[in-house]
């Protein structure tokens, strides 16, 4: 090895060390313990906006003493969960400084264009508190950076899972809830036809218009009955019908007649078109809100035909043996 080669190798080693010093995030440094968000009073927060790194977001707003999903037609939200998260944010401290460089922001996933959560709080007196949440070294700590600042902190008692960008994390997802035992009649209408069922006794059902040689498939009917009595949403869509929902000509309609001492009536669940994300739009007559649901929850309503409600004849039955 020549002298020149040794010099070049030495310079390369120095460059690698310097790059590591400049680019690598610092260890946790103890600094003065102060509020991460000075002046933030949890009781004054009137809006909480949370965005994920894949484009989804949720906007929660306070209306009087209640909270609603502002980007879901003011669908009722779970206020206790929201206020608990806001209290944790207000309690965050600056005593664990991790990094102070722009390069480290991407490594820790707290950059303006590379983050896990982007959170904004608005208060009743017009103040805004904005920050980014990134990687989590443990289940109880998360890297956090205030918007517009270089410093990144390791914050305890905050995690991205409880500060979710999904609407389903902040609302009661039970969209349809009926006592199945009170349902006395069911009609399913879809592209395959119209199929009607009636209750003849406790947990006894028949299918209308059965031929003499046909046997009712109770198992598949139960799938329809169960769906009509219980359905969970992934996201409320508001009270206003949109052309994209396809509700002028639903792809399927499920009608249930309910009779009980407390409530009697007829309810309808309409299934509209699929959205770009593959989820389906539904409208339950017992709610003023349209809702987005997982496609598997309505696939039987869309696809079942007459043959699905009939038992398949055995070879012995077909031959009379």
N, C-alpha and C positions, 0 to 999 in steps of 0.2 A: 504494500500500500504506500503510495507516494505521500509526500508532505501535503500537497494540494488536496488529495483525497481526504486526508485526515482533517484538514481544515474545513472542507465542505461538509463532511459528516458531522463535525462538531457544531457548525452553524445550523444544520438541519435539526439536531437534537435541541438546540436552544430555541428554534422556532416552534417546535412541537410543544416544548414546555410553556413558552409564552402563550401559545394558542390555548392550551389547557387552562392556564391561569385566567385568561381574559374571558373565555367562552364558558367554562364549566360553572354551574351554579354554586354559589357559596354555601357553606354549611350554615346551619341555623345560628344566627348571632343574637345574643341577648341585648335588647335595646330597651329604652324606657317603655313601660307598660302604659299605653294610652288607648282610648277608643279608636278603632280603625275608621269609624265614621263619626267624627266629632259633630255634635249637634243633632244627631239622629235620635228622635224620640219615637219609640215604637208605637205609642198611642196616637201619633199624628200621621202615620202612614195611611194614605187613602188609595194607593195603587201600587201593585207589584207586578212587574213584567219579567218573565223568565224565557230566555231563548236558548235552544240547544244548538249544537254544532252541525246539525243536518237540516236546518231551516224551520223546524217546528218551534212554536212558541205559545205561551199562555199569558193572558192579561187578566189579572184579578183586581177588582175594584170594590171599594167599600161604599155601601149605600146605607146611610144611617148606622144602625148597629149590625147590619148584615153584610156579607160579602157575596159577590156574584162573579161569574165568568164573563168578563166584558166582551171578549171575542167569541162568545157563544150565546149571544142574544140575552145576556144578563141571566144566564141559567144559575140557579142557587148553588153557591159553593160552600164548602165546609169551613166555616169561619175559625173554628178552634185550631185547625191545622195551619191555616194561614198566619194567624196571630202568633202561634208558637214559633214558626220559622222567622218571622219578622223580629221577634224578641231575641232569637239567637244571633241574627245579623247585627242587631243593635249592640249586643254584648261582645262582639268580636274585638280582639285586642291586637296591638302592634308589637308585642314583645318578642316575636320570633321572626326576625328579618332573614330572608333566604337569599334574595338576589336584588341587584340594582341596575341591571343592564337590559337593553332591549333584546339582545340575543337570547338571554335566559328566559324571556317571556315565552318564546316558542317552545323551548325545551320543557318548560313547566306548564304549557298549554294555557297561558293566561294572556296571550297576545290579542290585539284587536281583531285579527283575522284567523286566529287559531286558538280556540277556547273550548271548554266543555260546557260551561254555562255563562251567559251574559245576563246580568241581573240589574234591574233598575227599580228603585223605590221613589215614589213621589209623595210629598207630604201636603197636608192641608194648607200650609203657609207658602206653598210654591217651591220648596226646595227639592232638589233631585240628588239622589245618591246612586252612583252607578259603579259596578265592579264586575270583574271576571273571575270565574272559578275554574281551576285547572286540575292537574293531576293530584292524586291522593296517596301520600306515602303510607298511610294507615287508614283504617276504617273510621278513625275519630279525628283526623286532620286533613286539611285540604289547602292547596296553594291558592292564594287570593291576591288580586291586584286591583287597586282602585283605578278607574278609568282616568286617563290623562296623566298618570304617574308612572315612574319607572320601578319603584320598589315593589317587591313581591313578598308576601308574608305567609307563614305557615299558621293557619288558623284552626283552633280546636273547636269541636262540637258543631262543625258545619260539614255537610257532605252533599254531593250532587244528587244523590238518590232521593233525599227528602226535599231538595229544591228542584223539583221536576218540571220539565217543559211540557209535560203531557196533561191535557185537560182531565183525563180520568183519575189523576192523582189528587185532584182538588174538589171533585164533586161526588155525590152519591151516584154510582153508575147503574143502579137499578132503574131501568127505564119503564119496564112493564112488570107489574107485580099483582097477580091475582091469585086467589085461593083456588087451586085447581079443582077442588071438590065442589065448588059452587058453579062450575061451568056445566051447562046442560045441553048445549048444541054448538057445533063447529062447522063452518063452511070454508073450504079452501078453493080459491079460484086462481088459476095460473094459465100458462100457455097450453097446458095439457088438458084443461077442462075445468069443470066445477064439481066438487066432491063434498057431500054433506053427511054429517054424522049426528046421531042423537043419543042422549043418555036414557037408558031404560030402567036403570036401578042403580043402587050404590056400586060404583066402579064397574058398571056394565054399559057397554056402548054397542051400537049397531051402525052399519053403513047403509045409507039409503040406496034403493034401486039395485040391490044385489040380485043376481040371477039365482035360480034354484041350485045350480051346481057350483056356486061361488062361495068361498069362505073368507070372512073378514080377517085381515091381518092386523090384530090389535097392537102388535109391537110397533109397527111403523106409524100407526095412528098416534100412539103415545108420544112419539117424537114431535109430531105437530102440536098436540095438546100441550106438551111441556113448553114448547117455544112460545105458544100463545099466552101462557100464564106467567112466563118469566123470561125477560130479555134484558141484557146489560149493554149499555152503550160504550163506545170508545171515546166519543166526543159529541157534545150537543152542538147543533148547527143553528140555533135560533128559531124564532117564531115565523119568519117570513119564508114563504115558498120561493124557490129559485128554479128557473127552467132546467138547470143541470141536474136537479133532483129527480126529474122524470115522474113526478106525481100526477100529471094530467092523465097518464095511462100507466098505472102501476104494473110492474111485472108479476106481482102476486098480491093477493089480498086474503087475509085470514080474519074471519068474523066469528066472534064468540058471544054466545048468549049466557048471561050470568044471572042466577037466581039465588038470593040468600035473604036472611032476615035483615041484614044491614044494608045491602046494596043489590039492586037488580038493574039490568040494562043490557045493551048490546054494544060491544066494542069491536073496533076494526084495526088491524095492523096492516098497513100498506108498505110494500117493498118497491122502492124506486130503482134507479140505475146505479151502476157501480161508479165510484169516483176514480180519479187517476191513481190513487194509492191502492186500489183494489177493494176497499171497504164499500159497504152498501149503505144507501140512505133509506131510512124507514120513518114512518109517521104513525104514531099510536093515537087513536082518538081520545084516549084518556089523558093526554098531555098536549099542551099548546106548542110543544117544541118538536122540531124535526131532529133526527139523531143519526149519527154515523155508527155503524156496527160492523163487527168482524164478518167477513163473507161466509164463514162456515156456519154462523148462527142462523142464516136464512137460506142456506142452500137447499134444504129439503122443501121449504115453502116454494121455492122456484122450480124445483126439478121433479118432485113427486107427481106421478100420474096414477091413473086408475089401477094399473097392475101392481103398483107399490103397496096398495091397500088390500091386496088379495093374497091369500096363501097360495103358494105354488103347489099344484096337485101332485100327489105322489104317484109313482107308476101303478101301484095297486088300485088307486082310486080311478085312474084313467081307464084301466082295463076292466074295472068292476070286480077285481079280485080282492 
